[in-house]
Amino acid sequence: MKLKEQALELKLDNSLRTKCLVYTRVMGYHRPVESFNIGKKGEHKQRKHFKENCGC
């Protein structure tokens, strides 16, 4: 399966890329990560993301 995923990888020209805003929930409301100070950005990068396994 991983070989197929690698074969389907798209190559994009940098001129086609656009800025993507990432929001996170902080103290009950959503804020863009780019507005964080240096320390908070570091904490955000170290977070572990939860991925639930489906028992289907």
N, C-alpha and C positions, 0 to 999 in steps of 0.2 A: 504494500500500500504506500509506503514512504517513497518508493521509486516513482510511482505515478504522481505524487504530490510534487516531487522535485522536477519532474518533466513539465508540469503545468505552471511552474513558477513564471510570473510575468516580469519582463524587463521594461521598466518605464524610463522615459527620458526625463531628466530633471526639470525641463521646461513645462512638463505636464503636471507636475506635483503642485498641490495646494496646501495651505496651512490647515492643520487639524487642531481644534481646541479640545482639550481633555478636561472634563469636569469631574470633581469628586465631592462626596458629601462630607461636610465638616460641620460639626455641632448642629445638625438638624437642617442644614440648607446646603445648596450646591454652589461651589465656587470653581472658577477655572484654575487649573494647576499653575499656569503661567504667572498668576498674580501672587503666588506664594513667595516668601523670602527664601534665601539659600538653604537654611536649616530645614524648613518645612519641605522643600523640594527633595532634599536628601532623604527625609523620612518617607516621602511618598514613593521614591524609587526602591526603598528597601521593603516595602509591603509585600506580603505574600497574598496572592489571589486565590480565593476559594473556588474550587471546581468540583461540582457535585457529580458523582457517578450515578448514572441512571440504572436502576435495578430492573429494567424492562426485560 
